[in-house]
Amino acid sequence: MAGRAQPSGPAACGGGAPGLLPLLLLLLSAAAIIPRGDGQNLVTEDVTVVEGDVATISCRVKNSDDSVIQLLNPNRQTIYFRDFRPLKDSRFQLVNFSNSELRVSLTNVSISDEGRYFCQLYTDPPQEIYTTITVLVPPRNLVIDIQKEVAVEGEEIELNCTAMASRPATTIRWFKGNKELTGKSEVEQWSDMYTVTSQLVLKVGREDDGVPVICLVDHPAVKDLQTQRYLEVMYKPQVRVSQNYPVQGLTREGEPLELTCAAFGKPQPTDMRWLRVDDEMPQHVVVSGSNLLISNLNKTDNGTYRCEASNAVGKSHADYMLFVYDTTATTEPAVHDSRAGEEGAIRSVDHAVVGGVVAVVVFAMLCLLIVLGRYFARHKGTYFTHEAKGADDAADADTAIINAEGGQNNSEEKKEYFI
């Protein structure tokens, strides 16, 4: 047992240093590797480390009796024999040494360091277990390529996100704003490294302009690795007509009307014009840029007024339906509604329908008055007939009235005629 503790023995295992101990070599070559049993037992754990970081290997002994512990690399070269390092690799450093533990650190870990490392305990018979170092490599580059830098609403665009040279292969996730989307991924392997490309096909609208599309990586070697591109979407104008004067009031004869047209698009609309749908614009209407002014309303101005705006993408419009009321009008009309639409869409109020409804109401009222008149007239005739009751034997109507009243003096006052 004393011979095993000599420092010259492990040097031979590490790199052929002088002063080799033949007995130690014989023991190393002839020792049988047996599983752990009763008595002393070796304990270790597997190590997972990110490339460039530090890996720590620990060989521990339970129920130690001061037997020699050594650590070997995957090529079976001795890294440490007790607290002596025969291997000429300064990246290995002793962290702790005692009768019950040999702990060694490996700095700046690379893919070439991956593999099995052996812990040996020189008992009779010798014991050996191994620990595996796994090296994780995060993606070296994360890039989004977009098919079109500037898209038009309604188009489909293609985005590709590539995560290069990772180990293991990474998982790519897509987000548009806060909403997760589904892409299609392909994996290519080069030696021990993996390159993953994910493709996303996206149909864009005006609401997507300025929204970030995010490519996010799921990988055990890295957290919160992502890149993003902001969408740029062009769209045709959105048009709105507002009534400046009168403010939410009746549009009466003789009073002014002022309308304003607002248009927003990408690119910003450069062409804006007013027109009257299905009729010519009245000569007294003044158009100044986005404003339309009628200083003295009259009923000939009734109709639909349209504001059109266009840009490089297309053309849109909004309509204003004008109905001019008499100066005596007191009933609040329905609110004038500015309704936007696509080119060729015309929405207007059918004034004939309104007139027809009014005519029906007037006719119904006349009929009611006639019926009431006939009703009252009939009751009035019945009253006068009873007044002459008892004069059936008279020769004529005058005599009947005189007889009914009982005297000549009242004949003129009670005389009534029926037509």
Helices and strands as residue ranges (DSSP letters): G 3-5, H 8-15, H 22-30, E 41-43, E 47-50, E 55-62, E 68-72, E 78-81, E 92-97, E 101-106, G 111-113, E 115-122, E 127-136, E 141-146, E 151-152, E 156-166, E 171-176, E 179-181, E 184-190, E 193-203, G 206-208, E 212-219, E 222-230, E 233-245, E 257-266, E 271-276, E 285-288, E 291-294, G 299-301, E 303-310, E 315-322, E 338-342, H 351-387, H 397-405
